[in-house]
Amino acid sequence: MRILGVDPGSRKTGYGVVDIDGNRITHVAHGVIAVGEGEFVARLGKLFSSLSSLIAEHQPSCAAMEDVFMARNASSALKLGQARGALIAACTHAGLDVAAYSPTAVKQAVVGFGRAEKGQVQHMIQLLLKPPAPLQEDAADALAVALCHANHSGSAQRASAAMGRRA
């Protein structure tokens, strides 16, 4: 199974792709979609088209995305939500199921502590996946989202198999 992890942002969006084969997780790709300044609607279009291109290139079987957290600034939270919507649209347009995880769940899955710092997440991704440098924070977060989904989907598969054995 190939998982696309996405850390949404209205100016920079991290992405990470991992392959899952049993208990083995392998790094495939990572990076940042940087849309910079400029008109907000144009940035949303660039997020959609850039992620669509990455999906076509890497052919993931599913996607996982970090949920929007409530920021102090309502305007920033709304923009982040719209950016996330454009990214979800790119995934669903390509036929991918999209799972959502809270930032706390992602940090818990990768670091073991839901209130971990970004640097701790980046360090654990380096240890677990050994991706080639450079590993930007946004890309590390996206890889962490992909690992979180791998952990959760693996748990669901094991639970489903156990239920099937009991029947």
Number of C-alpha atoms within 10 A of each C-alpha: 12 21 26 31 33 33 28 29 24 24 19 18 23 22 28 27 27 23 20 15 10 8 9 7 16 16 18 17 17 25 19 22 21 16 19 11 10 9 8 16 11 12 20 22 15 17 27 21 15 17 21 18 13 17 20 11 9 15 15 20 16 21 24 29 28 24 20 20 12 12 11 8 8 10 10 14 16 15 16 21 19 19 26 25 16 22 27 23 17 22 22 15 12 16 11 20 13 19 18 18 18 15 21 16 20 30 24 17 20 24 19 13 15 15 13 16 11 13 12 14 24 21 15 16 23 15 10 14 16 13 17 11 8 9 18 14 18 24 27 29 31 30 35 33 34 32 28 24 26 23 15 15 13 15 12 12 11 12 12 11 11 11 10 9 8 6 5
